[in-house]
Amino acid sequence: MLEDCKSAQERWGGVSEIIDRWLQERQELLVDYCALSSALTEPQDSECGTKLRKLCQIMVDYVSAGHFEVYEQLMQEAKEFDDTEGLRAASGFYKTIDGTTEDILDFNDKYQETDDLETLNADLSKVGEWLATRFEAEDSMIEVLHVAHKDQVA
């Protein structure tokens, strides 16, 4: 997943300041995810709760930025260029992304309300799957809605 993140940043870095910041936040999210995952393998790691809270915060920030900044910008750009085909394709990607949003927010809510970390390892595995699915759909959306117009935007 981290390699895919770097690849996306190389492809779209510099194209849009919002996308650049968002991809940087994605990378931080992955680093925090990995830090928490490795902390779970260390039974004496007392920082597990702190790492979990940090991961939850950056996941919520990342998801929010996607929905309220990045996707809106991408959709607006496609509308300006009358890209109905791109908007249609993006609609399918958005449905995938939106499905993972609910799951991620449910994870956040669950672990904001409890100190019971008994199911965290299994839940974290699911989060990894949701993030991988989400990142793939987001990258496809960026490809369809932004890269297609990058010469016209510049």
Secondary structure, 3 states (H helix, E strand, C coil): CHHHHHHHHHHHCCCCHHHHHHHHHHHHHHHHHHHHHHHHHCCCCCCHHHHHHHHHHHHHHHHHHHHHHHHHHHHHHHHHCCCHHHHHHHHHHHHHHHHHHHHHHHHHHHHHCCCCCCCHHHHHHHHHHHHHHHHHHHHHHHHHHCHHHHHHHC
